[in-house]
Amino acid sequence: MPYFEIGIYNPRNNENIGTLWRSAWQLGAAGIFTIGRPY
């Protein structure tokens, strides 16, 4: 199984983080990360 993570640049709100988390789980990602200002 390949190793990958999913990230987002400058998230605008908590809903974006929730969508990222859900998508990562469904795709089998090893983790998530954010770049830029805190949400």
MARDRENLUM-269226 format. One record per residue (C-alpha): chain; residue number from 1; x, y, z. Coordinates in steps of 0.25 Angstrom, whole numbers, plus 5000, padded with zeros to 4 digits. Layout:
// residues N
- c/k/x/y/z
- A/NUM/X/Y/Z
...
END
This chain:
// residues 39
- c/k/x/y/z
- A/1/5000/5000/5000
- A/2/5006/5014/4996
- A/3/5009/5024/5007
- A/4/5003/5038/5004
- A/5/4997/5050/5012
- A/6/4987/5061/5007
- A/7/4989/5075/5010
- A/8/4982/5089/5009
- A/9/4988/5103/5007
- A/10/4982/5114/5015
- A/11/4970/5108/5020
- A/12/4959/5118/5022
- A/13/4950/5111/5032
- A/14/4948/5098/5041
- A/15/4939/5092/5030
- A/16/4950/5092/5020
- A/17/4959/5084/5030
- A/18/4947/5074/5033
- A/19/4946/5072/5018
- A/20/4961/5069/5017
- A/21/4960/5060/5028
- A/22/4948/5052/5023
- A/23/4955/5051/5009
- A/24/4968/5046/5014
- A/25/4961/5035/5022
- A/26/4953/5031/5010
- A/27/4965/5030/5001
- A/28/4974/5023/5012
- A/29/4984/5035/5014
- A/30/4994/5033/5025
- A/31/4991/5047/5030
- A/32/4987/5062/5027
- A/33/4994/5075/5028
- A/34/4992/5090/5026
- A/35/5001/5101/5021
- A/36/4999/5115/5024
- A/37/4991/5123/5034
- A/38/4984/5115/5045
- A/39/4969/5113/5043
END
